[in-house]
């Protein structure tokens, strides 16, 4: 338990928004960044799902739908082809962004600048 507390870091909405911007930009991220972005977005999504459950926001139908989509995307492996991987990244980005926005509206999160 002590190790978990020591390894804990607060949710960083700014980092989430930076990663979302990187994957939703008109110009796709460089091929060398795709795996790292997918890993970070999956981490953001996992934290948002945990926050949704812990705050009981999952009782909201919109949040419940987003959590289901987030869990599905989180479980899917990163596709091998570049176009498929970028499409997966963008789905991760949209889902993370929508869940973040909804949790902010519901006051489960502070608004990120």
C-alpha positions as CSV (number, residue, x, y, z in Angstrom):
1,X,0.0,0.0,0.0
2,X,2.8,2.4,0.9
3,X,4.4,1.8,-2.6
4,X,1.1,2.8,-4.3
5,X,0.9,6.0,-2.2
6,X,4.6,6.8,-3.1
7,X,4.0,6.2,-6.8
8,X,0.8,8.2,-6.9
9,X,0.7,11.4,-8.9
10,X,-2.3,13.8,-9.3
11,X,-4.3,13.8,-12.5
12,X,-2.8,16.3,-14.9
13,X,-5.6,17.7,-17.1
14,X,-3.1,19.9,-19.0
15,X,-1.0,16.9,-20.0
16,X,-4.2,15.2,-21.2
17,X,-5.2,18.2,-23.3
18,X,-1.6,18.4,-24.8
19,X,-1.8,14.7,-25.8
20,X,-5.3,15.1,-27.2
21,X,-4.2,18.1,-29.2
22,X,-1.3,16.1,-30.6
23,X,-3.4,13.3,-31.9
24,X,-6.4,15.4,-33.1
25,X,-4.3,17.9,-35.0
26,X,-4.7,18.0,-38.8
27,X,-1.2,16.7,-39.2
28,X,-0.9,13.2,-37.8
29,X,1.9,12.6,-35.2
30,X,5.2,11.2,-36.4
31,X,5.3,7.5,-36.7
32,X,7.9,7.3,-33.9
33,X,5.5,9.0,-31.4
34,X,2.5,6.9,-32.0
35,X,3.2,4.1,-29.5
36,X,4.1,6.6,-26.8
37,X,1.0,8.7,-27.4
38,X,-1.2,5.6,-27.3
39,X,0.4,4.6,-24.0
40,X,-0.1,8.1,-22.5
41,X,-3.7,8.4,-23.7
42,X,-4.5,4.9,-22.4
43,X,-3.1,6.0,-19.0
44,X,-5.3,9.2,-19.1
45,X,-8.3,7.1,-20.0
46,X,-7.7,4.6,-17.2
47,X,-7.5,7.5,-14.7
48,X,-10.6,9.2,-16.0
49,X,-12.5,5.9,-15.8
50,X,-11.3,5.5,-12.2
51,X,-12.4,9.0,-11.4
52,X,-15.8,8.3,-13.0
53,X,-16.4,5.2,-10.9
54,X,-15.0,6.7,-7.6
55,X,-17.1,9.9,-7.9
56,X,-20.2,7.9,-9.0
57,X,-20.4,10.0,-12.1
58,X,-20.8,6.7,-14.0
59,X,-24.5,6.8,-13.0
60,X,-24.9,9.6,-15.6
61,X,-26.0,8.0,-18.9
62,X,-23.5,10.0,-20.9
63,X,-20.6,9.2,-18.6
64,X,-21.6,5.5,-18.6
65,X,-21.5,5.4,-22.4
66,X,-18.2,7.2,-22.5
67,X,-16.7,4.9,-19.8
68,X,-17.9,1.8,-21.8
69,X,-16.3,3.2,-25.0
70,X,-13.1,4.1,-23.0
71,X,-12.8,0.6,-21.5
72,X,-13.2,-0.9,-25.0
73,X,-10.6,1.3,-26.6
74,X,-8.2,0.8,-23.6
75,X,-8.5,-3.0,-24.1
76,X,-7.8,-2.8,-27.9
77,X,-4.2,-3.2,-28.9
78,X,-2.6,-0.6,-31.0
79,X,-3.0,-1.6,-34.7
80,X,0.1,-2.2,-36.7
81,X,-0.6,-0.2,-39.8
82,X,0.1,3.6,-39.7
83,X,-3.3,4.7,-40.8
84,X,-5.1,2.2,-38.5
85,X,-2.8,3.3,-35.6
86,X,-3.5,7.0,-36.2
87,X,-7.3,6.3,-36.4
88,X,-7.1,4.4,-33.1
89,X,-5.1,7.3,-31.5
90,X,-7.8,9.7,-32.6
91,X,-10.6,7.6,-31.2
92,X,-8.6,7.5,-27.9
93,X,-8.1,11.2,-28.0
94,X,-11.8,12.0,-28.7
95,X,-13.0,9.6,-26.0
96,X,-10.5,11.0,-23.4
97,X,-11.5,14.6,-24.3
98,X,-15.2,14.0,-24.2
99,X,-15.0,12.1,-20.9
100,X,-12.7,14.8,-19.4
101,X,-15.2,17.5,-20.6
102,X,-18.2,15.7,-19.1
103,X,-16.5,15.1,-15.8
104,X,-15.5,18.8,-15.7
105,X,-19.1,19.8,-16.3
106,X,-20.2,17.5,-13.5
107,X,-17.6,19.0,-11.2
108,X,-15.7,15.8,-10.7
109,X,-12.6,17.5,-12.1
110,X,-11.2,21.0,-12.1
111,X,-11.2,22.7,-15.5
112,X,-7.8,22.5,-17.2
113,X,-6.4,25.7,-18.6
